[in-house]
Amino acid sequence: MREYLLVLLIAAGVTYVTASLARRLALRFNAVALVRDRDVHTTPIPYFGGAAMLAGVTAALVVATSLPWLGGFELVQRDAWAVLWSSAVICGVGLLDDMFELGAAAKLSGQVLAAGIVVLNGVKFYWIPLPDRIIALDDVAAIAVAVFVILFCVNAINLVDGLDGLAAGVVGIGASAFFVYAFLLSAEQELVRATTSSLLTVALVGLCLGFLPHNIHKARMFMGDSGSMLLGFLFATSMISLTGQLDPSRLNPSGGALLSSFLPLVLPVAVMALPFIDVVTAYVRRTLAGGLWYQADKQHLHHRMLDLGHSHARAVVLLWLWSAVIAFGVVMVGITDSWWSVALMVVGLVLAAWLTFGRRMREASHG
């Protein structure tokens, strides 16, 4: 646990320190977020938050692979370097987009390239857990599913990055919940240690913590596509790597509450709940309107929170709350398998709903 804490602190510290340099570089290269009709900021804000995050994750993974415990697993070493090289590719594509506004096809090509690098180096799905059985995947299926998940996560985080601090907070919360799950599987159940997943998620938490001081309302800089795509990529690979370092035979309904076969299937959706909902509803909404799935609009979850009358900061905090209740609630239910954990999750959801919609309901009742 001490090595994980060190990785978190390094990721946070390097990201925080290099963000100021990245901000100055963004201003020098005119990589700024101009004010568009769908945006909520009122003045141009510099990008390049992704460059600071890349520096943070590079420092964290290089140190981690040199540590006595984390560096002692050959599989972790291999996965970490594959993820790192791929992260540089996808962040580089994002930096180009921050400066020159690449087209959708160019960005998608860069995402596929990064996904292909990491998948061909072994970070892919090996099996999929279902309630009654474990499905082993052949190479073609393993690669296809992994690439799809990576592309989905990358674009989901990109879409949810619409308010100051929102994406970094949502990813940090989701990564924290997934780290708890992965760490408990390896440390308490004496399974083959899922250290790549734990390593990547704890580094992700550090990146988000280091970047948030620069990004919370009113933001001094944005993460840009370089940051949102990097966060989505790291999140996806952390989830995918879990299946490569876990014994699927230990995951069965009779194997105990923590090892319930439902949790590995449900948890990735839970920790990505808000981005998942946002990207699916955006696709459906734009398709029904006769547009293309990547055409921007002002109907994302964060736009709807503002339409409900919440301030910028309050909308972000409420969306953080929704993320925390869903992600940690599912982990708690899966770990304890008890009625009180379900009750606590329900209470959390009711509280989040009341804080979100209560004001509009009171206004309607008085209207």
HUPE-V965806 format. One record per residue. N is the residue number from 0. RES is the residue in one letter. NEAR is the number of other C-alpha atoms within 12 Angstrom. Layout:
# HUPE-V965806
N	RES	NEAR
N	RES	NEAR
This chain:
# HUPE-V965806
0	M	19
1	R	15
2	E	25
3	Y	36
4	L	22
5	L	23
6	V	37
7	L	38
8	L	30
9	I	34
10	A	41
11	A	36
12	G	31
13	V	33
14	T	42
15	Y	34
16	V	26
17	T	30
18	A	40
19	S	29
20	L	25
21	A	38
22	R	35
23	R	23
24	L	24
25	A	33
26	L	23
27	R	15
28	F	18
29	N	23
30	A	32
31	V	34
32	A	34
33	L	22
34	V	14
35	R	17
36	D	11
37	R	19
38	D	25
39	V	27
40	H	24
41	T	14
42	T	16
43	P	21
44	I	33
45	P	36
46	Y	44
47	F	50
48	G	54
49	G	52
50	A	48
51	A	46
52	M	55
53	L	50
54	A	37
55	G	44
56	V	50
57	T	38
58	A	31
59	A	41
60	L	46
61	V	28
62	V	28
63	A	38
64	T	31
65	S	20
66	L	21
67	P	15
68	W	20
69	L	35
70	G	27
71	G	17
72	F	23
73	E	18
74	L	26
75	V	38
76	Q	30
77	R	27
78	D	41
79	A	42
80	W	31
81	A	32
82	V	46
83	L	38
84	W	30
85	S	36
86	S	48
87	A	37
88	V	32
89	I	44
90	C	43
91	G	31
92	V	38
93	G	45
94	L	42
95	L	29
96	D	32
97	D	37
98	M	26
99	F	19
100	E	22
101	L	20
102	G	17
103	A	20
104	A	14
105	A	18
106	K	32
107	L	26
108	S	19
109	G	34
110	Q	38
111	V	32
112	L	27
113	A	39
114	A	45
115	G	33
116	I	30
117	V	38
118	V	38
119	L	25
120	N	27
121	G	32
122	V	46
123	K	40
124	F	38
125	Y	31
126	W	32
127	I	34
128	P	31
129	L	20
130	P	19
131	D	15
132	R	20
133	I	24
134	I	21
135	A	20
136	L	20
137	D	15
138	D	18
139	V	16
140	A	19
141	A	28
142	I	28
143	A	23
144	V	27
145	A	41
146	V	32
147	F	27
148	V	35
149	I	44
150	L	35
151	F	33
152	C	42
153	V	44
154	N	42
155	A	42
156	I	43
157	N	39
158	L	39
159	V	45
160	D	40
161	G	46
162	L	42
163	D	38
164	G	42
165	L	44
166	A	49
167	A	50
168	G	44
169	V	48
170	V	54
171	G	40
172	I	41
173	G	48
174	A	48
175	S	39
176	A	40
177	F	48
178	F	43
179	V	36
180	Y	44
181	A	43
182	F	34
183	L	29
184	L	36
185	S	28
186	A	18
187	E	17
188	Q	23
189	E	16
190	L	23
191	V	26
192	R	31
193	A	38
194	T	46
195	T	47
196	S	44
197	S	45
198	L	54
199	L	54
200	T	49
201	V	47
202	A	52
203	L	52
204	V	45
205	G	45
206	L	55
207	C	51
208	L	37
209	G	39
210	F	50
211	L	37
212	P	27
213	H	35
214	N	38
215	I	28
216	H	25
217	K	23
218	A	30
219	R	31
220	M	41
221	F	49
222	M	53
223	G	48
224	D	47
225	S	45
226	G	51
227	S	50
228	M	53
229	L	57
230	L	57
231	G	50
232	F	54
233	L	56
234	F	53
235	A	46
236	T	51
237	S	46
238	M	46
239	I	45
240	S	42
241	L	47
242	T	38
243	G	33
244	Q	33
245	L	32
246	D	25
247	P	28
248	S	22
249	R	27
250	L	32
251	N	23
252	P	24
253	S	16
254	G	16
255	G	19
256	A	24
257	L	33
258	L	36
259	S	33
260	S	30
261	F	32
262	L	36
263	P	37
264	L	29
265	V	27
266	L	34
267	P	36
268	V	30
269	A	35
270	V	45
271	M	47
272	A	35
273	L	41
274	P	42
275	F	30
276	I	27
277	D	33
278	V	32
279	V	25
280	T	23
281	A	30
282	Y	27
283	V	18
284	R	23
285	R	22
286	T	15
287	L	12
288	A	14
289	G	12
290	G	15
291	L	16
292	W	21
293	Y	24
294	Q	20
295	A	23
296	D	26
297	K	24
298	Q	25
299	H	32
300	L	35
301	H	40
302	H	28
303	R	23
304	M	29
305	L	27
306	D	20
307	L	24
308	G	21
309	H	23
310	S	22
311	H	29
312	A	24
313	R	24
314	A	31
315	V	36
316	V	30
317	L	34
318	L	43
319	W	36
320	L	32
321	W	39
322	S	39
323	A	34
324	V	37
325	I	38
326	A	39
327	F	37
328	G	39
329	V	41
330	V	43
331	M	31
332	V	31
333	G	36
334	I	34
335	T	23
336	D	22
337	S	18
338	W	14
339	W	16
340	S	22
341	V	23
342	A	18
343	L	21
344	M	28
345	V	20
346	V	18
347	G	25
348	L	27
349	V	19
350	L	18
351	A	24
352	A	21
353	W	18
354	L	25
355	T	32
356	F	24
357	G	18
358	R	18
359	R	20
360	M	16
361	R	14
362	E	12
363	A	11
364	S	9
365	H	8
366	G	7
